[in-house]
C-alpha cells in the first residue's frame, strides 16, 4: 500500500472520533501489554511496540479531543 494511501486512511480515521478512540485503544493496549510484560525481549519487538503504542495513543488522543482546525480566522 503506497504511503499516500496510508496517510489518507489515517487522516480520515482521525475525523471519525468514535472510531479513532476504538482503533487507538486497540493499538495501545496490546503494545502496552507487550512492553510491560517483559516476555519478549528482542530489539524488533521493542521498536514495534513503540511505534504501534505511539500511534494508538495519538489516535486515542485525537479521538478524545478532536482534530484541531488548520487555521483560525481572527475577527
N, CA, C and O atoms as a Tripos MOL2 file, in Angstrom:
@<TRIPOS>MOLECULE
protein
  300   299    75     0     0
PROTEIN
NO_CHARGES

@<TRIPOS>ATOM
      1 N           0.8530   -1.1710    0.0000 N.3       1 UNK1
      2 CA          0.0000    0.0000    0.0000 C.3       1 UNK1
      3 C           0.9000    1.2360    0.0000 C.2       1 UNK1
      4 O           1.7510    1.3770    0.8780 O.2       1 UNK1
      5 N           0.7260    2.1130   -0.9530 N.am      2 UNK2
      6 CA          1.5700    3.3100   -1.0040 C.3       2 UNK2
      7 C           1.3900    4.1970    0.2250 C.2       2 UNK2
      8 O           0.3570    4.1720    0.8940 O.2       2 UNK2
      9 N           2.4170    4.9690    0.4940 N.am      3 UNK3
     10 CA          2.4280    5.8240    1.6850 C.3       3 UNK3
     11 C           1.3010    6.8490    1.6390 C.2       3 UNK3
     12 O           0.7140    7.1630    2.6740 O.2       3 UNK3
     13 N           0.9890    7.3750    0.4600 N.am      4 UNK4
     14 CA         -0.0690    8.3800    0.3550 C.3       4 UNK4
     15 C          -1.4250    7.8000    0.7270 C.2       4 UNK4
     16 O          -2.2450    8.4920    1.3310 O.2       4 UNK4
     17 N          -1.6720    6.5540    0.3810 N.am      5 UNK5
     18 CA         -2.9470    5.9270    0.7400 C.3       5 UNK5
     19 C          -3.0440    5.7030    2.2440 C.2       5 UNK5
     20 O          -4.0970    5.9200    2.8440 O.2       5 UNK5
     21 N          -1.9520    5.2720    2.8450 N.am      6 UNK6
     22 CA         -1.9410    5.0700    4.2990 C.3       6 UNK6
     23 C          -2.1820    6.3900    5.0090 C.2       6 UNK6
     24 O          -2.9360    6.4540    5.9800 O.2       6 UNK6
     25 N          -1.5430    7.4380    4.5220 N.am      7 UNK7
     26 CA         -1.7380    8.7700    5.1090 C.3       7 UNK7
     27 C          -3.1990    9.2030    4.9900 C.2       7 UNK7
     28 O          -3.7580    9.7540    5.9390 O.2       7 UNK7
     29 N          -3.8160    8.9630    3.8490 N.am      8 UNK8
     30 CA         -5.2160    9.3160    3.6530 C.3       8 UNK8
     31 C          -6.1450    8.5450    4.5740 C.2       8 UNK8
     32 O          -7.1050    9.1010    5.1090 O.2       8 UNK8
     33 N          -5.8570    7.2650    4.7570 N.am      9 UNK9
     34 CA         -6.6750    6.4450    5.6560 C.3       9 UNK9
     35 C          -6.5660    6.9550    7.0870 C.2       9 UNK9
     36 O          -7.5690    7.0460    7.7940 O.2       9 UNK9
     37 N          -5.3610    7.2840    7.5120 N.am     10 UNK10
     38 CA         -5.1640    7.7800    8.8790 C.3      10 UNK10
     39 C          -5.8540    9.1290    9.0670 C.2      10 UNK10
     40 O          -6.4700    9.3660   10.1060 O.2      10 UNK10
     41 N          -5.7600   10.0110    8.0800 N.am     11 UNK11
     42 CA         -6.4160   11.3140    8.1920 C.3      11 UNK11
     43 C          -7.9330   11.1810    8.2370 C.2      11 UNK11
     44 O          -8.5920   11.9050    8.9840 O.2      11 UNK11
     45 N          -8.4970   10.2670    7.4500 N.am     12 UNK12
     46 CA         -9.9470   10.0490    7.5130 C.3      12 UNK12
     47 C         -10.3480    9.4070    8.8350 C.2      12 UNK12
     48 O         -11.4270    9.6840    9.3590 O.2      12 UNK12
     49 N          -9.4960    8.5630    9.3690 N.am     13 UNK13
     50 CA         -9.7750    7.9200   10.6490 C.3      13 UNK13
     51 C          -9.8240    8.9330   11.7820 C.2      13 UNK13
     52 O         -10.6630    8.8190   12.6750 O.2      13 UNK13
     53 N          -8.9450    9.9140   11.7590 N.am     14 UNK14
     54 CA         -8.9060   10.9240   12.8180 C.3      14 UNK14
     55 C         -10.1860   11.7500   12.8300 C.2      14 UNK14
     56 O         -10.6280   12.1850   13.8940 O.2      14 UNK14
     57 N         -10.7820   11.9700   11.6740 N.am     15 UNK15
     58 CA        -12.0230   12.7550   11.6010 C.3      15 UNK15
     59 C         -13.2090   12.0220   12.2130 C.2      15 UNK15
     60 O         -14.1670   12.6610   12.6460 O.2      15 UNK15
     61 N         -13.1630   10.7060   12.2580 N.am     16 UNK16
     62 CA        -14.2350    9.9130   12.8730 C.3      16 UNK16
     63 C         -13.8250    9.6130   14.3070 C.2      16 UNK16
     64 O         -13.1090    8.6480   14.5730 O.2      16 UNK16
     65 N         -14.2890   10.4500   15.2240 N.am     17 UNK17
     66 CA        -13.7770   10.4350   16.5950 C.3      17 UNK17
     67 C         -14.0320    9.1180   17.3120 C.2      17 UNK17
     68 O         -13.1320    8.6040   17.9770 O.2      17 UNK17
     69 N         -15.2050    8.5690   17.2000 N.am     18 UNK18
     70 CA        -15.5070    7.3120   17.8840 C.3      18 UNK18
     71 C         -14.6440    6.1650   17.4020 C.2      18 UNK18
     72 O         -14.1270    5.3810   18.1980 O.2      18 UNK18
     73 N         -14.4960    6.0750   16.1040 N.am     19 UNK19
     74 CA        -13.6640    5.0200   15.5280 C.3      19 UNK19
     75 C         -12.1960    5.2210   15.8790 C.2      19 UNK19
     76 O         -11.4620    4.2540   16.0830 O.2      19 UNK19
     77 N         -11.7700    6.4870   15.9480 N.am     20 UNK20
     78 CA        -10.3810    6.7710   16.3250 C.3      20 UNK20
     79 C         -10.0950    6.3180   17.7510 C.2      20 UNK20
     80 O          -9.0100    5.8090   18.0330 O.2      20 UNK20
     81 N         -11.0550    6.4990   18.6510 N.am     21 UNK21
     82 CA        -10.8740    6.0540   20.0390 C.3      21 UNK21
     83 C         -10.7780    4.5310   20.0920 C.2      21 UNK21
     84 O          -9.9220    3.9830   20.7870 O.2      21 UNK21
     85 N         -11.6480    3.8570   19.3640 N.am     22 UNK22
     86 CA        -11.6520    2.3890   19.3790 C.3      22 UNK22
     87 C         -10.3580    1.8310   18.7860 C.2      22 UNK22
     88 O          -9.7350    0.9480   19.3750 O.2      22 UNK22
     89 N          -9.9560    2.3400   17.6330 N.am     23 UNK23
     90 CA         -8.7300    1.8530   16.9890 C.3      23 UNK23
     91 C          -7.5070    2.2220   17.8230 C.2      23 UNK23
     92 O          -6.5770    1.4260   17.9440 O.2      23 UNK23
     93 N          -7.5030    3.4190   18.3960 N.am     24 UNK24
     94 CA         -6.3880    3.8330   19.2420 C.3      24 UNK24
     95 C          -6.2290    2.9420   20.4620 C.2      24 UNK24
     96 O          -5.1170    2.5450   20.8100 O.2      24 UNK24
     97 N          -7.3440    2.6300   21.1100 N.am     25 UNK25
     98 CA         -7.2830    1.7350   22.2730 C.3      25 UNK25
     99 C          -6.8770    0.3240   21.8570 C.2      25 UNK25
    100 O          -6.1520   -0.3610   22.5790 O.2      25 UNK25
    101 N          -7.3520   -0.1060   20.6810 N.am     26 UNK26
    102 CA         -6.9960   -1.4400   20.1910 C.3      26 UNK26
    103 C          -5.5130   -1.5410   19.8380 C.2      26 UNK26
    104 O          -4.9410   -2.6300   19.8970 O.2      26 UNK26
    105 N          -4.8920   -0.4420   19.4780 N.am     27 UNK27
    106 CA         -3.4550   -0.4560   19.1970 C.3      27 UNK27
    107 C          -2.6240   -0.2510   20.4590 C.2      27 UNK27
    108 O          -1.5830   -0.8860   20.6270 O.2      27 UNK27
    109 N          -3.0750    0.6260   21.3400 N.am     28 UNK28
    110 CA         -2.2780    0.9740   22.5210 C.3      28 UNK28
    111 C          -2.2780   -0.1320   23.5760 C.2      28 UNK28
    112 O          -1.2550   -0.3610   24.2210 O.2      28 UNK28
    113 N          -3.3910   -0.8130   23.7610 N.am     29 UNK29
    114 CA         -3.4780   -1.8280   24.8210 C.3      29 UNK29
    115 C          -2.5170   -3.0030   24.6020 C.2      29 UNK29
    116 O          -1.7610   -3.3310   25.5160 O.2      29 UNK29
    117 N          -2.5140   -3.6500   23.4310 N.am     30 UNK30
    118 CA         -1.5500   -4.7450   23.2530 C.3      30 UNK30
    119 C          -0.0980   -4.2740   23.2670 C.2      30 UNK30
    120 O           0.7880   -4.9930   23.7290 O.2      30 UNK30
    121 N           0.1400   -3.0680   22.7600 N.am     31 UNK31
    122 CA          1.5100   -2.5460   22.7740 C.3      31 UNK31
    123 C           1.9820   -2.3250   24.2040 C.2      31 UNK31
    124 O           3.1260   -2.6330   24.5370 O.2      31 UNK31
    125 N           1.1080   -1.7970   25.0450 N.am     32 UNK32
    126 CA          1.4700   -1.6020   26.4560 C.3      32 UNK32
    127 C           1.6840   -2.9460   27.1430 C.2      32 UNK32
    128 O           2.6020   -3.0930   27.9500 O.2      32 UNK32
    129 N           0.8460   -3.9200   26.8290 N.am     33 UNK33
    130 CA          1.0000   -5.2400   27.4400 C.3      33 UNK33
    131 C           2.3310   -5.8730   27.0290 C.2      33 UNK33
    132 O           3.0350   -6.4340   27.8680 O.2      33 UNK33
    133 N           2.6770   -5.7840   25.7440 N.am     34 UNK34
    134 CA          3.9530   -6.3450   25.2920 C.3      34 UNK34
    135 C           5.1380   -5.6320   25.9260 C.2      34 UNK34
    136 O           6.1370   -6.2640   26.2720 O.2      34 UNK34
    137 N           5.0270   -4.3230   26.0780 N.am     35 UNK35
    138 CA          6.1340   -3.5490   26.6420 C.3      35 UNK35
    139 C           6.3010   -3.8200   28.1340 C.2      35 UNK35
    140 O           7.4280   -3.9260   28.6190 O.2      35 UNK35
    141 N           5.2090   -3.9320   28.8550 N.am     36 UNK36
    142 CA          5.2830   -4.0640   30.3100 C.3      36 UNK36
    143 C           5.3980   -5.5040   30.7970 C.2      36 UNK36
    144 O           5.8310   -5.7390   31.9250 O.2      36 UNK36
    145 N           5.0160   -6.4710   29.9650 N.am     37 UNK37
    146 CA          5.0570   -7.8600   30.4230 C.3      37 UNK37
    147 C           6.4850   -8.3860   30.5240 C.2      37 UNK37
    148 O           6.7820   -9.1950   31.4030 O.2      37 UNK37
    149 N           7.3620   -7.9440   29.6450 N.am     38 UNK38
    150 CA          8.7500   -8.3860   29.7030 C.3      38 UNK38
    151 C           8.9870   -9.7740   29.1500 C.2      38 UNK38
    152 O          10.0790  -10.3170   29.3110 O.2      38 UNK38
    153 N           8.0020  -10.3590   28.5060 N.am     39 UNK39
    154 CA          8.1710  -11.7040   27.9630 C.3      39 UNK39
    155 C           8.9850  -11.7150   26.6760 C.2      39 UNK39
    156 O           9.7270  -12.6600   26.4080 O.2      39 UNK39
    157 N           8.8430  -10.6700   25.8940 N.am     40 UNK40
    158 CA          9.5170  -10.6060   24.6010 C.3      40 UNK40
    159 C          10.6220   -9.5730   24.6890 C.2      40 UNK40
    160 O          10.3530   -8.3800   24.8320 O.2      40 UNK40
    161 N          11.8480  -10.0180   24.6060 N.am     41 UNK41
    162 CA         12.9980   -9.1300   24.8140 C.3      41 UNK41
    163 C          13.8650   -8.9900   23.5750 C.2      41 UNK41
    164 O          15.0900   -8.9460   23.6880 O.2      41 UNK41
    165 N          13.2680   -8.9190   22.4100 N.am     42 UNK42
    166 CA         14.0870   -8.6980   21.2160 C.3      42 UNK42
    167 C          13.9690   -7.2410   20.7840 C.2      42 UNK42
    168 O          13.0010   -6.5580   21.1150 O.2      42 UNK42
    169 N          14.9580   -6.7830   20.0470 N.am     43 UNK43
    170 CA         15.0180   -5.3710   19.6710 C.3      43 UNK43
    171 C          13.8780   -4.9790   18.7550 C.2      43 UNK43
    172 O          13.3650   -3.8650   18.8530 O.2      43 UNK43
    173 N          13.4660   -5.8800   17.8570 N.am     44 UNK44
    174 CA         12.4220   -5.5150   16.9070 C.3      44 UNK44
    175 C          11.0530   -5.4630   17.5680 C.2      44 UNK44
    176 O          10.1900   -4.7000   17.1340 O.2      44 UNK44
    177 N          10.8400   -6.2630   18.6100 N.am     45 UNK45
    178 CA          9.5670   -6.1920   19.3390 C.3      45 UNK45
    179 C           9.4910   -4.8820   20.1070 C.2      45 UNK45
    180 O           8.4300   -4.2600   20.1690 O.2      45 UNK45
    181 N          10.6030   -4.4580   20.6910 N.am     46 UNK46
    182 CA         10.6220   -3.1650   21.3840 C.3      46 UNK46
    183 C          10.3080   -2.0210   20.4280 C.2      46 UNK46
    184 O           9.5310   -1.1280   20.7650 O.2      46 UNK46
    185 N          10.9000   -2.0390   19.2480 N.am     47 UNK47
    186 CA         10.6340   -0.9890   18.2650 C.3      47 UNK47
    187 C           9.2080   -1.0140   17.7570 C.2      47 UNK47
    188 O           8.5770    0.0310   17.5990 O.2      47 UNK47
    189 N           8.7010   -2.2120   17.5010 N.am     48 UNK48
    190 CA          7.3300   -2.3450   17.0130 C.3      48 UNK48
    191 C           6.3190   -1.8890   18.0550 C.2      48 UNK48
    192 O           5.3520   -1.2050   17.7210 O.2      48 UNK48
    193 N           6.5320   -2.2610   19.3120 N.am     49 UNK49
    194 CA          5.6000   -1.8200   20.3520 C.3      49 UNK49
    195 C           5.6700   -0.3120   20.5540 C.2      49 UNK49
    196 O           4.6600    0.3190   20.8670 O.2      49 UNK49
    197 N           6.8400    0.2650   20.3790 N.am     50 UNK50
    198 CA          6.9600    1.7180   20.4960 C.3      50 UNK50
    199 C           6.1630    2.4230   19.4030 C.2      50 UNK50
    200 O           5.4260    3.3680   19.6860 O.2      50 UNK50
    201 N           6.3040    1.9730   18.1610 N.am     51 UNK51
    202 CA          5.5980    2.6090   17.0430 C.3      51 UNK51
    203 C           4.0900    2.3740   17.1390 C.2      51 UNK51
    204 O           3.3080    3.3100   16.9760 O.2      51 UNK51
    205 N           3.6790    1.1410   17.4020 N.am     52 UNK52
    206 CA          2.2490    0.8310   17.4850 C.3      52 UNK52
    207 C           1.6150    1.5140   18.6920 C.2      52 UNK52
    208 O           0.5010    2.0280   18.5990 O.2      52 UNK52
    209 N           2.3100    1.5230   19.8130 N.am     53 UNK53
    210 CA          1.7770    2.1860   21.0050 C.3      53 UNK53
    211 C           1.6460    3.6840   20.8280 C.2      53 UNK53
    212 O           0.6470    4.2730   21.2410 O.2      53 UNK53
    213 N           2.6420    4.3060   20.2180 N.am     54 UNK54
    214 CA          2.5710    5.7550   19.9870 C.3      54 UNK54
    215 C           1.4630    6.1000   19.0040 C.2      54 UNK54
    216 O           0.7720    7.1030   19.1780 O.2      54 UNK54
    217 N           1.2870    5.2830   17.9780 N.am     55 UNK55
    218 CA          0.1930    5.5110   17.0340 C.3      55 UNK55
    219 C          -1.1550    5.3510   17.7240 C.2      55 UNK55
    220 O          -2.0720    6.1370   17.4880 O.2      55 UNK55
    221 N          -1.2770    4.3430   18.5680 N.am     56 UNK56
    222 CA         -2.5230    4.1340   19.2940 C.3      56 UNK56
    223 C          -2.8450    5.2700   20.2410 C.2      56 UNK56
    224 O          -3.9910    5.7130   20.3120 O.2      56 UNK56
    225 N          -1.8480    5.7450   20.9680 N.am     57 UNK57
    226 CA         -2.0750    6.8640   21.8930 C.3      57 UNK57
    227 C          -2.4240    8.1320   21.1230 C.2      57 UNK57
    228 O          -3.2800    8.9020   21.5580 O.2      57 UNK57
    229 N          -1.7760    8.3570   19.9900 N.am     58 UNK58
    230 CA         -2.0840    9.5410   19.1780 C.3      58 UNK58
    231 C          -3.5050    9.4800   18.6380 C.2      58 UNK58
    232 O          -4.2110   10.4890   18.6500 O.2      58 UNK58
    233 N          -3.9380    8.3130   18.1640 N.am     59 UNK59
    234 CA         -5.3140    8.1770   17.6900 C.3      59 UNK59
    235 C          -6.3090    8.3230   18.8350 C.2      59 UNK59
    236 O          -7.3610    8.9400   18.6720 O.2      59 UNK59
    237 N          -5.9820    7.7610   19.9790 N.am     60 UNK60
    238 CA         -6.8520    7.8850   21.1480 C.3      60 UNK60
    239 C          -6.9900    9.3410   21.5650 C.2      60 UNK60
    240 O          -8.0930    9.7980   21.8640 O.2      60 UNK60
    241 N          -5.9000   10.0620   21.5880 N.am     61 UNK61
    242 CA         -5.9260   11.4830   21.9590 C.3      61 UNK61
    243 C          -6.7060   12.3080   20.9370 C.2      61 UNK61
    244 O          -7.4920   13.1810   21.3050 O.2      61 UNK61
    245 N          -6.4860   12.0260   19.6520 N.am     62 UNK62
    246 CA         -7.2110   12.7530   18.6050 C.3      62 UNK62
    247 C          -8.7040   12.4620   18.6710 C.2      62 UNK62
    248 O          -9.5210   13.3430   18.4020 O.2      62 UNK62
    249 N          -9.0610   11.2450   19.0240 N.am     63 UNK63
    250 CA        -10.4750   10.9100   19.1530 C.3      63 UNK63
    251 C         -11.1190   11.5570   20.3560 C.2      63 UNK63
    252 O         -12.2920   11.9270   20.3040 O.2      63 UNK63
    253 N         -10.3790   11.7000   21.4350 N.am     64 UNK64
    254 CA        -10.9380   12.3130   22.6440 C.3      64 UNK64
    255 C         -11.0270   13.8280   22.5450 C.2      64 UNK64
    256 O         -12.0000   14.4190   23.0140 O.2      64 UNK64
    257 N         -10.0360   14.4620   21.9490 N.am     65 UNK65
    258 CA        -10.0100   15.9250   21.9080 C.3      65 UNK65
    259 C         -10.5150   16.5000   20.5980 C.2      65 UNK65
    260 O         -10.8580   17.6810   20.5430 O.2      65 UNK65
    261 N         -10.5710   15.7080   19.5500 N.am     66 UNK66
    262 CA        -10.9990   16.2010   18.2470 C.3      66 UNK66
    263 C          -9.8360   16.7870   17.4800 C.2      66 UNK66
    264 O          -8.8080   17.1490   18.0520 O.2      66 UNK66
    265 N         -10.0150   16.8720   16.1840 N.am     67 UNK67
    266 CA         -8.9640   17.4200   15.3290 C.3      67 UNK67
    267 C          -8.9850   18.9440   15.4110 C.2      67 UNK67
    268 O         -10.0510   19.5600   15.4080 O.2      67 UNK67
    269 N          -7.8150   19.5350   15.4820 N.am     68 UNK68
    270 CA         -7.7290   20.9970   15.5080 C.3      68 UNK68
    271 C          -7.9260   21.5460   14.1010 C.2      68 UNK68
    272 O          -7.5590   20.8860   13.1290 O.2      68 UNK68
    273 N          -8.4930   22.7300   13.9760 N.am     69 UNK69
    274 CA         -8.6360   23.3200   12.6430 C.3      69 UNK69
    275 C          -7.2750   23.7000   12.0680 C.2      69 UNK69
    276 O          -6.3120   23.9190   12.8030 O.2      69 UNK69
    277 N          -7.2170   23.7730   10.7550 N.am     70 UNK70
    278 CA         -5.9690   24.1380   10.0860 C.3      70 UNK70
    279 C          -5.5750   25.5750   10.3780 C.2      70 UNK70
    280 O          -4.3890   25.8850   10.4930 O.2      70 UNK70
    281 N          -6.5620   26.4520   10.4980 N.am     71 UNK71
    282 CA         -6.2850   27.8550   10.8030 C.3      71 UNK71
    283 C          -7.4630   28.4360   11.5710 C.2      71 UNK71
    284 O          -8.5680   27.8930   11.5410 O.2      71 UNK71
    285 N          -7.2220   29.5180   12.2420 N.am     72 UNK72
    286 CA         -8.2590   30.2170   12.9990 C.3      72 UNK72
    287 C          -8.3450   31.6340   12.4470 C.2      72 UNK72
    288 O          -7.3550   32.3650   12.4200 O.2      72 UNK72
    289 N          -9.5280   32.0060   12.0140 N.am     73 UNK73
    290 CA         -9.7150   33.3430   11.4540 C.3      73 UNK73
    291 C          -9.9090   34.3410   12.5790 C.2      73 UNK73
    292 O         -10.7200   34.1240   13.4790 O.2      73 UNK73
    293 N          -9.1700   35.4270   12.5280 N.am     74 UNK74
    294 CA         -9.2930   36.4770   13.5350 C.3      74 UNK74
    295 C         -10.2990   37.5170   13.0650 C.2      74 UNK74
    296 O         -10.1400   38.1400   12.0150 O.2      74 UNK74
    297 N         -11.3270   37.6840   13.8670 N.am     75 UNK75
    298 CA        -12.3450   38.6550   13.7790 C.3      75 UNK75
    299 C         -12.8650   39.1760   12.5790 C.2      75 UNK75
    300 O         -13.7570   40.0240   12.6090 O.2      75 UNK75
@<TRIPOS>BOND
     1     1     2 1
     2     2     3 1
     3     3     4 2
     4     3     5 am
     5     5     6 1
     6     6     7 1
     7     7     8 2
     8     7     9 am
     9     9    10 1
    10    10    11 1
    11    11    12 2
    12    11    13 am
    13    13    14 1
    14    14    15 1
    15    15    16 2
    16    15    17 am
    17    17    18 1
    18    18    19 1
    19    19    20 2
    20    19    21 am
    21    21    22 1
    22    22    23 1
    23    23    24 2
    24    23    25 am
    25    25    26 1
    26    26    27 1
    27    27    28 2
    28    27    29 am
    29    29    30 1
    30    30    31 1
    31    31    32 2
    32    31    33 am
    33    33    34 1
    34    34    35 1
    35    35    36 2
    36    35    37 am
    37    37    38 1
    38    38    39 1
    39    39    40 2
    40    39    41 am
    41    41    42 1
    42    42    43 1
    43    43    44 2
    44    43    45 am
    45    45    46 1
    46    46    47 1
    47    47    48 2
    48    47    49 am
    49    49    50 1
    50    50    51 1
    51    51    52 2
    52    51    53 am
    53    53    54 1
    54    54    55 1
    55    55    56 2
    56    55    57 am
    57    57    58 1
    58    58    59 1
    59    59    60 2
    60    59    61 am
    61    61    62 1
    62    62    63 1
    63    63    64 2
    64    63    65 am
    65    65    66 1
    66    66    67 1
    67    67    68 2
    68    67    69 am
    69    69    70 1
    70    70    71 1
    71    71    72 2
    72    71    73 am
    73    73    74 1
    74    74    75 1
    75    75    76 2
    76    75    77 am
    77    77    78 1
    78    78    79 1
    79    79    80 2
    80    79    81 am
    81    81    82 1
    82    82    83 1
    83    83    84 2
    84    83    85 am
    85    85    86 1
    86    86    87 1
    87    87    88 2
    88    87    89 am
    89    89    90 1
    90    90    91 1
    91    91    92 2
    92    91    93 am
    93    93    94 1
    94    94    95 1
    95    95    96 2
    96    95    97 am
    97    97    98 1
    98    98    99 1
    99    99   100 2
   100    99   101 am
   101   101   102 1
   102   102   103 1
   103   103   104 2
   104   103   105 am
   105   105   106 1
   106   106   107 1
   107   107   108 2
   108   107   109 am
   109   109   110 1
   110   110   111 1
   111   111   112 2
   112   111   113 am
   113   113   114 1
   114   114   115 1
   115   115   116 2
   116   115   117 am
   117   117   118 1
   118   118   119 1
   119   119   120 2
   120   119   121 am
   121   121   122 1
   122   122   123 1
   123   123   124 2
   124   123   125 am
   125   125   126 1
   126   126   127 1
   127   127   128 2
   128   127   129 am
   129   129   130 1
   130   130   131 1
   131   131   132 2
   132   131   133 am
   133   133   134 1
   134   134   135 1
   135   135   136 2
   136   135   137 am
   137   137   138 1
   138   138   139 1
   139   139   140 2
   140   139   141 am
   141   141   142 1
   142   142   143 1
   143   143   144 2
   144   143   145 am
   145   145   146 1
   146   146   147 1
   147   147   148 2
   148   147   149 am
   149   149   150 1
   150   150   151 1
   151   151   152 2
   152   151   153 am
   153   153   154 1
   154   154   155 1
   155   155   156 2
   156   155   157 am
   157   157   158 1
   158   158   159 1
   159   159   160 2
   160   159   161 am
   161   161   162 1
   162   162   163 1
   163   163   164 2
   164   163   165 am
   165   165   166 1
   166   166   167 1
   167   167   168 2
   168   167   169 am
   169   169   170 1
   170   170   171 1
   171   171   172 2
   172   171   173 am
   173   173   174 1
   174   174   175 1
   175   175   176 2
   176   175   177 am
   177   177   178 1
   178   178   179 1
   179   179   180 2
   180   179   181 am
   181   181   182 1
   182   182   183 1
   183   183   184 2
   184   183   185 am
   185   185   186 1
   186   186   187 1
   187   187   188 2
   188   187   189 am
   189   189   190 1
   190   190   191 1
   191   191   192 2
   192   191   193 am
   193   193   194 1
   194   194   195 1
   195   195   196 2
   196   195   197 am
   197   197   198 1
   198   198   199 1
   199   199   200 2
   200   199   201 am
   201   201   202 1
   202   202   203 1
   203   203   204 2
   204   203   205 am
   205   205   206 1
   206   206   207 1
   207   207   208 2
   208   207   209 am
   209   209   210 1
   210   210   211 1
   211   211   212 2
   212   211   213 am
   213   213   214 1
   214   214   215 1
   215   215   216 2
   216   215   217 am
   217   217   218 1
   218   218   219 1
   219   219   220 2
   220   219   221 am
   221   221   222 1
   222   222   223 1
   223   223   224 2
   224   223   225 am
   225   225   226 1
   226   226   227 1
   227   227   228 2
   228   227   229 am
   229   229   230 1
   230   230   231 1
   231   231   232 2
   232   231   233 am
   233   233   234 1
   234   234   235 1
   235   235   236 2
   236   235   237 am
   237   237   238 1
   238   238   239 1
   239   239   240 2
   240   239   241 am
   241   241   242 1
   242   242   243 1
   243   243   244 2
   244   243   245 am
   245   245   246 1
   246   246   247 1
   247   247   248 2
   248   247   249 am
   249   249   250 1
   250   250   251 1
   251   251   252 2
   252   251   253 am
   253   253   254 1
   254   254   255 1
   255   255   256 2
   256   255   257 am
   257   257   258 1
   258   258   259 1
   259   259   260 2
   260   259   261 am
   261   261   262 1
   262   262   263 1
   263   263   264 2
   264   263   265 am
   265   265   266 1
   266   266   267 1
   267   267   268 2
   268   267   269 am
   269   269   270 1
   270   270   271 1
   271   271   272 2
   272   271   273 am
   273   273   274 1
   274   274   275 1
   275   275   276 2
   276   275   277 am
   277   277   278 1
   278   278   279 1
   279   279   280 2
   280   279   281 am
   281   281   282 1
   282   282   283 1
   283   283   284 2
   284   283   285 am
   285   285   286 1
   286   286   287 1
   287   287   288 2
   288   287   289 am
   289   289   290 1
   290   290   291 1
   291   291   292 2
   292   291   293 am
   293   293   294 1
   294   294   295 1
   295   295   296 2
   296   295   297 am
   297   297   298 1
   298   298   299 1
   299   299   300 2
@<TRIPOS>SUBSTRUCTURE
     1 UNK1         2 RESIDUE 1 A UNK
     2 UNK2         6 RESIDUE 1 A UNK
     3 UNK3        10 RESIDUE 1 A UNK
     4 UNK4        14 RESIDUE 1 A UNK
     5 UNK5        18 RESIDUE 1 A UNK
     6 UNK6        22 RESIDUE 1 A UNK
     7 UNK7        26 RESIDUE 1 A UNK
     8 UNK8        30 RESIDUE 1 A UNK
     9 UNK9        34 RESIDUE 1 A UNK
    10 UNK10       38 RESIDUE 1 A UNK
    11 UNK11       42 RESIDUE 1 A UNK
    12 UNK12       46 RESIDUE 1 A UNK
    13 UNK13       50 RESIDUE 1 A UNK
    14 UNK14       54 RESIDUE 1 A UNK
    15 UNK15       58 RESIDUE 1 A UNK
    16 UNK16       62 RESIDUE 1 A UNK
    17 UNK17       66 RESIDUE 1 A UNK
    18 UNK18       70 RESIDUE 1 A UNK
    19 UNK19       74 RESIDUE 1 A UNK
    20 UNK20       78 RESIDUE 1 A UNK
    21 UNK21       82 RESIDUE 1 A UNK
    22 UNK22       86 RESIDUE 1 A UNK
    23 UNK23       90 RESIDUE 1 A UNK
    24 UNK24       94 RESIDUE 1 A UNK
    25 UNK25       98 RESIDUE 1 A UNK
    26 UNK26      102 RESIDUE 1 A UNK
    27 UNK27      106 RESIDUE 1 A UNK
    28 UNK28      110 RESIDUE 1 A UNK
    29 UNK29      114 RESIDUE 1 A UNK
    30 UNK30      118 RESIDUE 1 A UNK
    31 UNK31      122 RESIDUE 1 A UNK
    32 UNK32      126 RESIDUE 1 A UNK
    33 UNK33      130 RESIDUE 1 A UNK
    34 UNK34      134 RESIDUE 1 A UNK
    35 UNK35      138 RESIDUE 1 A UNK
    36 UNK36      142 RESIDUE 1 A UNK
    37 UNK37      146 RESIDUE 1 A UNK
    38 UNK38      150 RESIDUE 1 A UNK
    39 UNK39      154 RESIDUE 1 A UNK
    40 UNK40      158 RESIDUE 1 A UNK
    41 UNK41      162 RESIDUE 1 A UNK
    42 UNK42      166 RESIDUE 1 A UNK
    43 UNK43      170 RESIDUE 1 A UNK
    44 UNK44      174 RESIDUE 1 A UNK
    45 UNK45      178 RESIDUE 1 A UNK
    46 UNK46      182 RESIDUE 1 A UNK
    47 UNK47      186 RESIDUE 1 A UNK
    48 UNK48      190 RESIDUE 1 A UNK
    49 UNK49      194 RESIDUE 1 A UNK
    50 UNK50      198 RESIDUE 1 A UNK
    51 UNK51      202 RESIDUE 1 A UNK
    52 UNK52      206 RESIDUE 1 A UNK
    53 UNK53      210 RESIDUE 1 A UNK
    54 UNK54      214 RESIDUE 1 A UNK
    55 UNK55      218 RESIDUE 1 A UNK
    56 UNK56      222 RESIDUE 1 A UNK
    57 UNK57      226 RESIDUE 1 A UNK
    58 UNK58      230 RESIDUE 1 A UNK
    59 UNK59      234 RESIDUE 1 A UNK
    60 UNK60      238 RESIDUE 1 A UNK
    61 UNK61      242 RESIDUE 1 A UNK
    62 UNK62      246 RESIDUE 1 A UNK
    63 UNK63      250 RESIDUE 1 A UNK
    64 UNK64      254 RESIDUE 1 A UNK
    65 UNK65      258 RESIDUE 1 A UNK
    66 UNK66      262 RESIDUE 1 A UNK
    67 UNK67      266 RESIDUE 1 A UNK
    68 UNK68      270 RESIDUE 1 A UNK
    69 UNK69      274 RESIDUE 1 A UNK
    70 UNK70      278 RESIDUE 1 A UNK
    71 UNK71      282 RESIDUE 1 A UNK
    72 UNK72      286 RESIDUE 1 A UNK
    73 UNK73      290 RESIDUE 1 A UNK
    74 UNK74      294 RESIDUE 1 A UNK
    75 UNK75      298 RESIDUE 1 A UNK
